[in-house]
Amino acid sequence: MSHINKQFNRSNNSELMWQLKHIGLFKNLSDIELSVIVECTHNINYEAEENLFYEKDKPDGFYLVLSGSIQIYIFSGKPGEPPKILKKLTVGEHVGEMSLIDGKPRSASVKALEASELLFLPTLNFSTMIDTNPKIAKSIVDNLIDTVLQLPKYKIESARTKALLEQKMIKPNIESMRTLCMMIRENNNRIAIY
């Protein structure tokens, strides 16, 4: 690969923290907690048309666009047919948060549309951060709970489970995060079928 890893200029930490705070997964974190996340990241530069990852790849982490733009796409599976473009992401937008948590293979491919710089949070750093920072783990679990409770077509069968979610009594650990991600993915798959 031709991308270049580099440490970001520490004078940009407040800007990076501001961008992270506007991502649903990290929205309720304090500046101290956001600075912990920033310390677990590094910047990666991609050239135009260079892929970050491919559909079905093992997840490696979370990406936030700092400059340039990236495109999410899937292959149709039919020879000679062009890929289906799902979404273009620009500065401040992100990809990979679900795979960061649940470890499921990538559901789409992503490439840089132009020379782009991305903030990268590796899966291993994320897992370590969750294990050592209970406030970050709790905030992420609470954000995932909010997402599950707001899913328009998702029905929670168990009254006990629903009560635990509504009272935010779910353990703040990676296993709970994976279960919540599974619920979100289940809902998204149901919507995609209908």
C-alpha positions as CSV (number, residue, x, y, z in Angstrom):
1,M,0.0,0.0,0.0
2,S,1.1,3.5,-0.7
3,H,-0.5,5.3,2.3
4,I,1.7,6.9,4.8
5,N,1.3,6.6,8.6
6,K,2.2,9.6,10.6
7,Q,1.4,11.1,14.0
8,F,-0.8,14.1,13.8
9,N,0.3,17.5,15.0
10,R,-0.7,17.7,18.6
11,S,-1.9,21.3,18.1
12,N,-4.9,19.7,16.3
13,N,-6.1,17.7,19.3
14,S,-9.0,20.1,20.1
15,E,-10.2,19.9,16.5
16,L,-10.0,16.1,16.5
17,M,-11.9,16.0,19.8
18,W,-14.6,18.3,18.4
19,Q,-15.0,16.0,15.4
20,L,-15.2,12.9,17.5
21,K,-17.8,14.5,19.8
22,H,-20.1,14.9,16.8
23,I,-20.1,11.1,16.1
24,G,-23.0,9.3,17.8
25,L,-20.8,6.6,19.3
26,F,-18.7,9.3,21.2
27,K,-21.2,12.1,21.6
28,N,-21.5,11.9,25.4
29,L,-17.8,11.8,26.3
30,S,-16.0,14.5,28.2
31,D,-12.9,16.2,26.8
32,I,-10.7,14.1,29.0
33,E,-12.3,10.9,27.6
34,L,-12.1,12.2,24.0
35,S,-8.4,13.0,24.5
36,V,-7.9,9.3,25.5
37,I,-9.4,8.3,22.2
38,V,-7.3,10.7,20.2
39,E,-4.2,9.3,21.9
40,C,-5.2,5.8,20.6
41,T,-5.4,7.1,16.9
42,H,-3.1,8.0,14.1
43,N,-3.5,9.6,10.7
44,I,-3.3,7.7,7.4
45,N,-3.0,9.3,4.0
46,Y,-4.6,7.7,1.0
47,E,-4.1,8.5,-2.7
48,A,-7.0,8.9,-5.1
49,E,-8.6,5.5,-6.0
50,E,-6.8,3.7,-3.2
51,N,-8.9,1.3,-1.2
52,L,-9.1,1.5,2.6
53,F,-10.6,-2.0,2.7
54,Y,-12.8,-4.4,0.7
55,E,-16.1,-6.0,1.3
56,K,-15.7,-9.2,3.5
57,D,-12.3,-8.0,4.8
58,K,-11.6,-8.6,8.5
59,P,-12.2,-5.3,10.3
60,D,-9.2,-3.4,11.3
61,G,-10.7,-0.2,12.9
62,F,-12.7,3.0,12.5
63,Y,-12.0,5.8,10.0
64,L,-12.8,9.5,10.3
65,V,-12.3,11.7,7.2
66,L,-10.0,14.7,8.0
67,S,-9.5,15.9,4.4
68,G,-10.6,14.7,1.0
69,S,-13.5,12.3,0.4
70,I,-14.1,8.5,0.4
71,Q,-16.7,6.3,-1.2
72,I,-18.6,3.3,0.1
73,Y,-19.5,0.7,-2.6
74,I,-20.4,-2.9,-3.1
75,F,-19.9,-5.2,-6.1
76,S,-23.0,-6.5,-7.8
77,G,-21.6,-10.0,-8.2
78,K,-22.4,-9.9,-11.9
79,P,-19.4,-10.0,-14.3
80,G,-18.8,-6.7,-16.1
81,E,-21.4,-4.8,-14.0
82,P,-20.0,-1.7,-12.2
83,P,-20.0,-1.5,-8.5
84,K,-23.1,0.0,-6.7
85,I,-22.2,3.3,-5.0
86,L,-23.8,3.5,-1.5
87,K,-22.5,6.7,-0.2
88,K,-19.8,9.4,-0.5
89,L,-18.3,10.6,2.8
90,T,-16.5,14.0,3.3
91,V,-14.7,15.8,6.1
92,G,-16.1,14.9,9.5
93,E,-17.9,11.8,8.3
94,H,-16.8,8.3,9.4
95,V,-17.0,4.6,8.6
96,G,-16.4,1.4,10.5
97,E,-17.8,1.9,13.9
98,M,-20.0,-1.3,14.0
99,S,-17.1,-3.5,12.8
100,L,-14.8,-1.8,15.3
101,I,-17.0,-3.2,18.0
102,D,-18.5,-6.5,16.8
103,G,-15.6,-7.7,14.6
104,K,-17.9,-8.8,11.8
105,P,-16.4,-8.7,8.3
106,R,-16.8,-5.5,6.3
107,S,-20.2,-5.3,4.6
108,A,-18.9,-2.9,1.8
109,S,-15.7,-1.7,0.2
110,V,-14.3,1.8,0.8
111,K,-11.9,3.8,-1.4
112,A,-10.5,7.3,-1.5
113,L,-12.0,9.5,-4.2
114,E,-9.1,11.9,-4.0
115,A,-6.0,12.3,-1.9
116,S,-7.4,12.0,1.6
117,E,-6.3,12.1,5.2
118,L,-8.1,9.9,7.7
119,L,-8.0,9.5,11.4
120,F,-7.7,5.8,12.2
121,L,-8.7,4.1,15.5
122,P,-7.4,0.5,15.3
123,T,-9.6,-2.3,16.7
124,L,-6.8,-3.4,19.2
125,N,-6.4,0.1,20.6
126,F,-10.2,0.4,20.9
127,S,-10.5,-2.9,22.9
128,T,-7.7,-1.9,25.2
129,M,-9.2,1.5,25.7
130,I,-12.6,0.0,26.6
131,D,-11.0,-2.4,29.1
132,T,-9.1,0.4,30.9
133,N,-11.6,3.3,30.7
134,P,-15.0,2.5,32.2
135,K,-16.4,5.9,31.5
136,I,-15.7,5.6,27.8
137,A,-17.2,2.0,27.8
138,K,-20.3,3.2,29.7
139,S,-20.9,6.2,27.3
140,I,-20.5,4.0,24.2
141,V,-22.9,1.3,25.6
142,D,-25.4,4.1,26.5
143,N,-25.2,5.5,22.9
144,L,-25.7,2.0,21.4
145,I,-28.7,1.5,23.8
146,D,-30.2,4.8,22.6
147,T,-29.7,3.7,19.0
148,V,-31.5,0.3,19.7
149,L,-34.4,2.0,21.5
150,Q,-34.9,4.4,18.5
151,L,-34.9,1.7,15.8
152,P,-38.3,2.2,14.2
153,K,-39.1,-1.4,13.3
154,Y,-37.1,-3.3,16.0
155,K,-39.3,-5.2,18.5
156,I,-37.8,-6.2,21.8
157,E,-39.6,-9.4,22.8
158,S,-38.5,-9.6,26.4
159,A,-40.0,-7.1,28.9
160,R,-37.0,-7.6,31.1
161,T,-34.5,-6.9,28.3
162,K,-36.5,-3.8,27.4
163,A,-36.5,-2.6,31.0
164,L,-32.8,-3.1,31.3
165,L,-32.2,-1.1,28.1
166,E,-34.5,1.7,29.1
167,Q,-32.9,2.0,32.5
168,K,-29.4,1.7,30.9
169,M,-28.6,-1.2,33.2
170,I,-26.4,-3.0,30.6
171,K,-22.8,-3.8,31.6
172,P,-20.4,-1.5,30.0
173,N,-18.1,-4.0,28.3
174,I,-17.2,-5.2,24.8
175,E,-19.6,-8.2,25.0
176,S,-22.6,-5.9,25.7
177,M,-21.5,-3.6,22.9
178,R,-21.3,-6.6,20.5
179,T,-24.8,-7.7,21.5
180,L,-26.2,-4.2,20.9
181,C,-24.5,-4.1,17.5
182,M,-26.0,-7.4,16.7
183,M,-29.5,-5.9,17.4
184,I,-28.8,-2.9,15.2
185,R,-27.5,-5.1,12.4
186,E,-30.5,-7.4,12.7
187,N,-32.8,-4.4,12.3
188,N,-30.8,-3.1,9.3
189,N,-31.0,-6.5,7.6
190,R,-34.7,-6.7,8.1
191,I,-35.2,-3.2,6.6
192,A,-33.0,-4.1,3.7
193,I,-35.1,-7.2,2.9
194,Y,-38.4,-5.4,2.9
